[in-house]
Amino acid sequence: MSEIGSLWEQIAPAGPACPPLDGDRKADLVVIGGGFLGLSTALHAAKAGLDTVLLEAQEAGFGASGRNTGFVVPSLKSALGPAEVTRLMGKEHAERLLRLVAGSGRTVFDLIEQHGMDVPRAQNGWLQPGHSAAADKMLKGRLPALLEAGVDADYLDRDQMQTLSGIPGLHGGLRVKSGGQINPLAYARGLARAAQAAGATIHAGSAATALTEDGAGWRVTTPGGTVEARQVLLATNAMTGNLSRPMRNGIVPVTIFQVATQVLPDEVRARILPAMAPVADTRRHTFALRWSEDGRLITGGMVVPFGNRMERARRGFLSRIRQFCPDLPPLRAAASWTGTIAATIDALPRMVRFGPGLYGAIGCNGRGVALTSALGAEIAVLMTGRTTEADFALPVTDPRPLPLPQLNGLAPHLWLPWSSLLDRIEAGRSATTHQDKKEL
Ligand SMILES: Cc1cc2nc3c(=O)[nH]c(=O)nc-3n(C[C@H](O)[C@H](O)[C@H](O)COP(=O)(O)OP(=O)(O)OC[C@H]3O[C@@H](n4cnc5c(N)ncnc54)[C@H](O)[C@@H]3O)c2cc1C
């Protein structure tokens, strides 16, 4: 697959210097992985007084954190309303997780503010229209439970949604007011700087290659040296590789494609998403759209990564923007790139204990910007011992590999065409119904 390159790489401010590990040392906590989860954990753990070392194979934000769409979404996947989360996790954990998620938009924007991070951002809400009349109704019905869970949201009918988004044809749905958008790579780099300022040590270019239980704790080996610590957090997400097979085999890696257009005229900017509130509908193969801070539309979605699919993806996703926003000048792909999310079967995140003091958090699916930021703060509290596993936001479980992990990579190949077909049927059915009503 040929990539034109990530827009965020072109426009994000540079990150801090993080020299590779050189020699052997000890710490209270080793965090492996410098995405939002690892960086937020390191920041909060260092602030709480733990001697914290973060090891990153490449550089801060190299993984999904520096490649995502930058939607700050204080809500779980649309299939997971409060009732469904309660069914899956039990009342106590569901309440804790829903509270954490509800506050997670504020967590992101507050962290940026408090630490003076140089992160282009807009906290003007996140829009979730239904993709059909039935989805619109489902979202409207879910609002009271979301409000009760502390989510700052309201329902917008079809006209309000179209007026606010400037996108004709959208159904009604939810606006989560504490959500918004950020430049994700700028945020990852800002978190790294803040973690260093709080006292954490970050070593980039320092892949953990082995984890060995060693007396009272763990020894983490990298090409440049080792770190010994009583506690270790694996925050390697979909890039875990062979470092921990039990962690890797608990998720399905899903490739997500992103494309950014050329800079568009001010007239378009004033018309489409004029409030810079990003939009993502309830389609299984979600339609998502936002502006970059330099005036480009960004969209994307799941792709099946084989052969020369990149060129097709570029054309396909640009033409998808035009289907929703027909009145646009010709669009060109000025940047395109991919990243991998760690998906779980029930779309819920996991906190796994691999051994005494050795944890892994994974599976924030496509909701990791806000959720990992908030989860990192919770994990830091667990690491300080000020809370127990029993009181943690997520159930802390033994590893639960998927039944046929060697087939995990195949799942998207089956899921994508099937879910796109269902989306088309549902959206088509509802467009027909709407048309029928208009004609009556
Ligand atoms: C294209 C795309 C779009 C998305 N859009 C959104 C969105 O708009 N909103 C949203 O909420 N979520 C979105 N997501 C999901 C979100 O980006 C992720 O859930 C989140 O970034 C995960 O953060 P993380 O820290 O767990 O993992 P990552 O950011 O993937 O970080 C893992 C890190 O671990 C490092 N690593 C791996 N192995 C080792 C090792 N052995 N030693 C040292 N380091 C190692 C990697 O280099 C990497 O930097 C999107 C994801 C993708 C891919």
The ligand as a MOL file (V3000), in Angstrom:
LIG
                    3D

  0  0  0     0  0            999 V3000
M  V30 BEGIN CTAB
M  V30 COUNTS 53 58 0 0 0
M  V30 BEGIN ATOM
M  V30 1 C -6.9520 5.8700 11.7060 0
M  V30 2 C -7.5470 5.8600 13.0920 0
M  V30 3 C -8.5510 6.7700 13.4010 0
M  V30 4 C -9.0540 6.8150 14.7000 0
M  V30 5 N -9.9140 7.8220 15.0300 0
M  V30 6 C -10.2750 7.9940 16.3230 0
M  V30 7 C -11.0330 9.1260 16.7040 0
M  V30 8 O -11.3160 10.0120 15.9060 0
M  V30 9 N -11.4190 9.2310 18.0130 0
M  V30 10 C -11.0930 8.2770 18.9360 0
M  V30 11 O -11.4800 8.4120 20.0920 0
M  V30 12 N -10.3250 7.2080 18.6030 0
M  V30 13 C -9.8940 7.0620 17.3380 0
M  V30 14 N -9.0860 6.0190 17.0000 0
M  V30 15 C -8.6370 5.0990 18.0670 0
M  V30 16 C -7.5210 5.7280 18.8910 0
M  V30 17 O -6.5840 6.3430 18.0520 0
M  V30 18 C -6.8350 4.6420 19.7380 0
M  V30 19 O -7.8180 3.9700 20.5180 0
M  V30 20 C -5.7960 5.2090 20.6870 0
M  V30 21 O -4.9250 6.0870 20.0310 0
M  V30 22 C -5.0130 4.0620 21.3130 0
M  V30 23 O -3.9600 4.6090 22.0670 0
M  V30 24 P -2.8920 3.6450 22.7190 0
M  V30 25 O -1.9790 4.4890 23.4920 0
M  V30 26 O -3.5990 2.5430 23.4320 0
M  V30 27 O -2.1450 2.9320 21.4980 0
M  V30 28 P -1.1660 3.4690 20.3550 0
M  V30 29 O -1.3390 4.8880 20.0940 0
M  V30 30 O -1.3170 2.5330 19.2050 0
M  V30 31 O 0.2610 3.2950 21.0070 0
M  V30 32 C 0.9380 2.0690 21.1210 0
M  V30 33 C 2.4250 2.3970 21.1170 0
M  V30 34 O 3.1480 1.2750 21.5630 0
M  V30 35 C 4.3850 1.2760 20.8820 0
M  V30 36 N 4.9590 -0.0630 20.9820 0
M  V30 37 C 4.4930 -1.2090 20.4470 0
M  V30 38 N 5.2860 -2.2490 20.7990 0
M  V30 39 C 6.2640 -1.7400 21.5770 0
M  V30 40 C 7.3810 -2.3120 22.2380 0
M  V30 41 N 7.6530 -3.6300 22.1730 0
M  V30 42 N 8.1910 -1.4980 22.9740 0
M  V30 43 C 7.9440 -0.1690 23.0560 0
M  V30 44 N 6.8980 0.4240 22.4270 0
M  V30 45 C 6.0680 -0.3570 21.7080 0
M  V30 46 C 4.0130 1.6980 19.4710 0
M  V30 47 O 5.1320 2.1790 18.7460 0
M  V30 48 C 2.9620 2.7620 19.7400 0
M  V30 49 O 3.5210 4.0620 19.7730 0
M  V30 50 C -8.5970 5.9040 15.6930 0
M  V30 51 C -7.6260 4.9740 15.3620 0
M  V30 52 C -7.0920 4.9450 14.0760 0
M  V30 53 C -6.0290 3.9560 13.7420 0
M  V30 END ATOM
M  V30 BEGIN BOND
M  V30 1 1 1 2
M  V30 2 1 2 3
M  V30 3 2 2 52
M  V30 4 2 3 4
M  V30 5 1 4 5
M  V30 6 1 4 50
M  V30 7 2 5 6
M  V30 8 1 6 7
M  V30 9 1 6 13
M  V30 10 2 7 8
M  V30 11 1 7 9
M  V30 12 1 9 10
M  V30 13 2 10 11
M  V30 14 1 10 12
M  V30 15 2 12 13
M  V30 16 1 13 14
M  V30 17 1 14 15
M  V30 18 1 14 50
M  V30 19 1 15 16
M  V30 20 1 16 17
M  V30 21 1 16 18
M  V30 22 1 18 19
M  V30 23 1 18 20
M  V30 24 1 20 21
M  V30 25 1 20 22
M  V30 26 1 22 23
M  V30 27 1 23 24
M  V30 28 2 24 25
M  V30 29 1 24 26
M  V30 30 1 24 27
M  V30 31 1 27 28
M  V30 32 2 28 29
M  V30 33 1 28 30
M  V30 34 1 28 31
M  V30 35 1 31 32
M  V30 36 1 32 33
M  V30 37 1 33 34
M  V30 38 1 33 48
M  V30 39 1 34 35
M  V30 40 1 35 36
M  V30 41 1 35 46
M  V30 42 1 36 37
M  V30 43 1 36 45
M  V30 44 2 37 38
M  V30 45 1 38 39
M  V30 46 1 39 40
M  V30 47 2 39 45
M  V30 48 1 40 41
M  V30 49 2 40 42
M  V30 50 1 42 43
M  V30 51 2 43 44
M  V30 52 1 44 45
M  V30 53 1 46 47
M  V30 54 1 46 48
M  V30 55 1 48 49
M  V30 56 2 50 51
M  V30 57 1 51 52
M  V30 58 1 52 53
M  V30 END BOND
M  V30 END CTAB
M  END
